[in-house]
């Protein structure tokens, strides 16, 4: 089932193989017709992650980067739509020499071609491939078929790992293996026999259940790897190694080189996070939270992880609370709850829903000296709030929400207006890494310790440079600017302990052993607030 942990399993296997000295890369396959993840609703699909080279992709690519501390390129992400689009374009260009182009074998062959390309570009010893979706769905059959064909072509070079959930029904109190047995049968029907089964559950799998899975699923009991719930996803590689997962993978590939495990820094991090007791309370004000009666944290997964990394670096236990922006629109008195937090984050987003609630929250943080970090839309709304309440432009707004505003302090870039007019919307935002020049003597400069940095973007709207002087005269500092186009990248306020916002998404570059500098500084100031 979705959300079971295929992404962090893939990332953890990558970390384990890296710890043995191997070069590793990872590929995520999404079984959607969408050409990329940029047009997917974050409530349905989770966060849209962005690579350095501008690919809008699945959030699991972010897990690969965080665990393996590598930048994953756009070649390492594919969807059904992307694969079909390529095959159709090749057919139109007569690249199939007049043959009838069929789903099988031509679609799986394109999948294999992309996997080979990703491995060669990364010069990787291992290519980890995560096939999204659930075994038995028709959507991912072409990718399972690609795996089957690849195993047939290169039997010594391919292993299959199945991540399966073993429920422990509360009224029974016993771990059940039958769903896993059926999952393996479904996989067998696609011509694939798993080599290793990751046994996900609320608790560790015991030996009797390992034997049962071994008998009914045709694997050795040593190849049933326990994967219980853990407090932190960063405990997973250490947990897997308790069942010698790294050794089993190398043995199955016939790799006899004995390379010493070196998860030292990772194990230190794992121990540290479990010992931290002093909390830092962070509120995230957004709108992509609720799906029915449930909260979907995946909408802001990179923000959550970046907060954790920074909190751990400041020797604090992160306590994160979701705050609904629309509540502040309906009941402004509820803004008082913001005082309970050490710091407030306004993450990225689009559209008008919840905007006025976010602006009210920003105003409250500014006036009450609450440490504040704005990300992308968070910067744009912080500029709007300051223009309205500190510069006297009462009807200031973004043209995204109010096209007729007399003070368009946030407006669309000229090339984005062309994209909008010509309906070139998918994959056409300002995407990927751009340079930012940091002004000396600012909080941003202190955080980075560098004058020139590279950060990842995903937006169509920017600060309107026509209003820069007016905003500056009233106390806004433009501490980061893109040198090529003179676009605002970072803002901050002088008379505030920590009020910083970025046009880019710093959360995409945060790693557990290397927290992002701006998040680290935000948490440092947050810990000073009682």
Residue pairs with C-beta under 8 A, 6 or more apart in sequence:
1 134
1 165
2 133
2 134
3 298
4 163
4 164
4 165
4 200
5 163
5 198
5 200
5 227
5 236
6 60
6 130
6 132
6 163
7 28
7 58
7 59
7 60
7 63
7 64
7 130
8 63
8 67
8 233
8 236
9 161
9 163
9 198
9 227
9 236
10 26
10 60
10 63
10 64
10 128
10 130
11 26
11 60
11 63
11 64
11 66
11 67
11 68
12 67
12 236
12 237
12 240
13 128
13 161
13 240
13 245
13 249
14 24
14 25
14 26
14 64
14 67
14 68
14 126
14 128
15 67
15 68
15 237
15 263
15 266
16 237
16 240
16 241
16 245
16 246
16 249
16 263
17 24
17 125
17 126
17 246
17 249
18 24
18 68
19 237
19 246
19 261
19 262
19 263
19 266
20 246
20 250
20 259
20 260
20 261
20 262
21 259
21 262
22 125
22 126
22 259
23 122
23 123
23 124
23 125
23 126
24 68
24 70
24 124
24 125
24 126
24 127
24 128
25 70
25 72
25 76
25 118
25 119
25 122
25 124
25 126
25 127
25 128
26 61
26 64
26 68
26 72
26 76
26 127
26 128
26 129
26 130
27 76
27 77
27 78
27 114
27 115
27 118
27 127
27 128
27 129
27 130
28 57
28 58
28 60
28 61
28 64
28 76
28 77
28 78
28 130
28 132
29 78
29 79
29 111
29 129
29 130
29 131
29 132
29 140
29 143
30 37
30 57
30 58
30 77
30 78
30 79
30 80
30 132
31 79
31 80
31 131
31 132
31 133
31 137
31 139
31 140
31 143
32 40
32 79
32 80
32 81
32 139
33 79
33 80
33 81
33 84
34 40
34 79
34 81
35 79
35 81
35 82
35 85
35 426
35 427
36 55
36 56
36 57
36 77
36 79
36 82
36 426
36 427
37 45
37 48
37 49
37 56
37 57
37 58
37 77
37 79
38 48
38 56
38 426
38 427
38 429
39 425
39 426
40 48
42 48
42 288
42 298
42 299
43 288
43 290
43 291
43 296
43 299
44 291
45 58
46 58
46 59
46 296
46 298
46 299
46 301
47 59
47 62
47 298
47 299
47 300
47 301
47 302
48 56
48 57
48 59
48 458
49 56
49 57
49 58
49 59
49 60
49 61
49 62
49 302
49 508
50 56
50 57
50 431
50 432
50 456
50 457
50 458
50 505
50 508
51 57
51 61
51 71
51 72
51 73
51 74
51 77
51 432
51 456
52 71
52 73
52 432
52 433
52 454
52 456
53 73
53 74
53 432
53 433
54 74
54 427
54 431
54 432
54 433
55 73
55 74
55 77
55 431
55 432
56 427
56 431
56 458
57 74
57 77
58 77
58 132
59 298
59 301
59 302
60 130
60 132
61 72
61 76
61 77
62 301
62 302
62 305
62 508
63 233
64 70
64 72
64 76
64 128
65 71
65 72
65 508
65 511
66 305
66 510
66 511
66 512
67 234
67 237
67 512
69 511
69 513
69 514
73 118
73 121
73 122
75 114
75 117
75 118
75 121
76 118
76 122
78 111
78 114
80 139
80 142
83 107
83 110
83 111
83 114
83 142
84 107
86 110
87 101
87 106
87 107
87 110
90 96
91 101
96 106
103 142
104 142
104 145
105 149
107 142
107 145
107 146
108 142
108 143
108 145
108 146
108 149
109 146
109 149
111 142
111 143
111 146
112 146
112 149
112 150
112 153
115 127
115 129
115 146
115 150
118 124
118 127
119 127
129 147
131 140
131 143
131 144
131 147
132 140
133 139
133 140
134 140
135 144
135 162
135 183
135 186
135 187
135 190
136 183
136 186
141 190
144 187
144 190
144 191
144 192
145 190
145 191
147 158
147 160
147 192
148 190
148 191
148 192
150 157
150 158
151 158
151 160
151 192
156 253
156 254
157 253
159 195
159 196
159 249
159 252
159 253
160 187
160 192
160 193
160 194
160 195
160 196
161 194
161 195
161 196
161 197
161 198
162 180
162 183
162 184
162 187
162 194
162 196
162 197
162 198
163 198
163 200
163 227
164 179
164 180
164 183
164 184
164 197
164 198
164 199
164 200
165 179
165 180
165 200
165 201
166 175
166 176
166 177
166 179
166 180
166 199
166 200
166 201
166 205
166 209
167 175
167 176
167 179
167 201
168 174
168 175
168 176
168 201
168 202
168 203
169 176
175 201
175 203
175 205
175 206
175 209
177 209
177 212
177 213
177 216
180 197
180 199
180 213
180 217
181 213
181 216
181 217
184 193
184 194
184 197
184 216
184 217
184 218
187 193
187 194
193 218
194 217
194 219
195 219
195 223
195 252
196 219
196 223
196 224
196 225
196 245
196 248
196 249
196 252
197 213
197 217
197 219
197 223
197 224
197 225
198 225
198 227
199 205
199 209
199 210
199 213
199 224
199 225
199 226
199 227
200 227
201 227
201 228
201 229
202 228
202 229
203 228
203 229
204 226
204 228
205 224
205 226
205 228
207 221
210 221
210 224
211 221
213 219
213 221
213 224
214 220
214 221
214 223
214 224
222 243
222 244
222 248
223 248
225 240
225 243
225 245
225 248
226 239
226 242
226 243
227 236
227 239
227 240
228 239
230 236
230 239
231 273
231 274
232 270
232 273
232 274
232 308
234 266
234 269
234 270
234 273
234 512
235 270
235 273
237 263
237 266
238 263
238 266
238 267
238 270
240 246
241 261
241 263
246 261
250 257
265 513
266 513
269 312
269 512
269 513
272 312
273 312
276 311
276 312
276 315
276 316
276 317
277 317
278 315
278 316
278 317
279 316
279 317
279 318
279 319
280 311
280 314
280 316
280 317
280 318
280 319
280 342
280 343
280 523
280 526
280 527
281 319
281 321
281 340
281 341
281 342
281 343
282 307
282 311
282 318
282 319
282 320
282 321
282 341
282 342
282 343
282 344
282 345
282 523
282 526
283 320
283 321
283 323
283 338
283 340
283 341
283 343
283 344
283 345
284 300
284 303
284 304
284 320
284 321
284 322
284 323
284 344
284 345
284 347
285 323
285 324
285 325
285 328
285 344
285 345
285 346
285 357
285 358
285 361
286 299
286 300
286 322
286 323
286 324
286 325
286 346
286 347
286 349
286 354
286 358
287 324
287 325
287 326
287 349
287 353
287 354
288 296
288 299
288 300
288 349
289 295
289 296
289 297
289 299
289 322
289 324
290 296
290 324
295 322
297 304
297 322
300 347
302 505
302 507
302 508
302 510
303 345
303 347
303 375
303 507
304 320
305 507
305 510
305 512
306 506
306 507
306 510
306 515
306 516
306 519
307 318
307 320
307 345
307 519
307 523
308 318
308 512
309 510
309 511
309 512
309 514
309 515
309 516
309 519
309 520
310 510
310 515
310 516
310 519
310 520
310 522
310 523
311 317
311 318
311 523
312 318
312 512
312 515
313 515
313 520
313 523
314 520
314 523
314 524
314 527
316 523
316 527
321 341
323 337
323 338
323 344
323 361
324 354
324 357
325 354
325 355
325 357
325 358
325 361
326 353
326 354
326 357
327 334
327 357
328 334
328 335
328 356
328 357
328 358
328 360
328 361
329 354
329 356
329 357
329 360
332 360
335 360
335 361
335 364
338 344
338 361
338 364
338 365
338 368
338 370
339 368
339 370
341 370
342 371
342 526
342 527
342 529
343 370
343 371
343 372
343 373
343 498
343 522
343 523
343 525
343 526
343 529
344 361
344 365
344 370
344 371
344 372
344 373
345 372
345 373
345 374
345 375
345 378
345 522
346 358
346 361
346 362
346 372
346 373
346 374
346 375
346 377
346 378
346 381
346 382
346 501
347 375
347 376
347 377
347 378
347 507
348 375
348 376
348 377
348 378
348 458
348 459
348 505
349 376
349 377
350 377
350 400
351 400
351 401
352 400
352 401
355 381
355 401
358 377
358 378
358 381
359 381
359 384
359 385
359 388
362 372
362 374
362 378
362 381
362 382
362 385
363 385
363 389
364 370
365 371
365 372
365 499
366 372
366 385
366 386
366 389
366 493
366 496
366 499
369 496
369 497
370 529
371 497
371 498
371 499
371 522
371 525
371 526
371 529
372 382
372 496
372 498
372 499
372 500
372 501
373 498
373 500
373 501
373 518
373 519
373 522
374 381
374 382
374 491
374 500
374 501
374 502
375 501
375 502
375 505
375 506
375 507
376 457
376 458
376 459
376 502
376 503
376 504
376 505
377 459
378 501
378 502
379 463
379 488
379 490
379 491
379 501
379 502
379 503
380 398
380 410
380 461
380 463
380 503
381 398
382 491
382 499
382 501
383 409
383 410
383 463
383 471
383 476
383 491
383 501
384 396
384 397
384 398
384 409
384 410
386 471
386 474
386 476
386 493
387 393
387 396
387 407
387 409
387 467
387 470
387 471
388 394
388 395
388 396
390 474
390 475
390 476
391 470
391 471
391 474
393 406
393 407
393 409
393 470
395 402
395 405
395 406
395 407
396 405
396 407
396 408
396 409
397 405
397 407
397 408
397 409
397 410
398 405
398 408
398 409
398 410
398 411
398 461
399 405
399 408
399 410
399 411
399 412
399 461
400 410
400 412
400 460
400 461
407 467
408 464
409 463
409 464
409 467
409 471
410 461
410 462
410 463
410 464
411 461
411 462
411 464
412 420
412 460
412 461
412 462
413 430
413 460
413 461
413 462
416 428
416 429
416 430
416 460
416 461
418 424
419 425
419 428
419 460
420 460
429 457
429 458
429 459
429 460
430 457
430 458
430 459
430 460
431 457
431 458
432 456
432 457
433 454
433 455
433 456
433 457
434 454
434 455
434 457
434 482
434 484
434 489
434 504
435 452
435 453
435 454
435 482
435 483
435 484
436 452
436 453
436 454
436 455
436 480
436 481
436 482
436 489
436 490
436 504
437 451
437 452
437 480
437 481
437 482
437 483
438 444
438 445
438 448
438 450
438 451
438 452
438 453
438 479
438 480
438 490
439 445
439 477
439 478
439 479
439 480
439 481
440 451
442 477
442 479
442 490
442 492
443 479
443 492
443 498
443 500
443 521
444 479
444 480
444 490
444 492
444 500
444 518
445 451
445 479
446 521
447 517
447 518
447 520
447 521
448 517
448 518
449 517
452 483
453 480
455 489
455 502
455 504
455 505
455 506
455 509
456 504
456 505
456 508
456 509
457 503
457 504
457 505
458 505
459 503
462 487
462 488
462 503
463 487
463 488
463 491
463 503
465 486
465 487
465 488
468 478
468 488
471 478
472 478
475 493
475 494
475 495
476 491
476 492
476 493
477 491
477 492
477 493
477 494
478 488
478 490
478 491
479 490
479 491
479 492
479 500
480 488
480 489
480 490
480 491
480 502
481 487
481 488
481 489
482 488
482 489
487 503
488 503
489 502
489 503
489 504
490 500
490 501
490 502
490 503
491 500
491 501
492 499
492 500
492 501
493 499
497 525
497 528
497 529
498 521
498 522
498 525
498 526
500 518
500 521
500 522
502 518
506 516
506 517
506 518
506 519
507 516
507 519
509 516
510 516
510 519
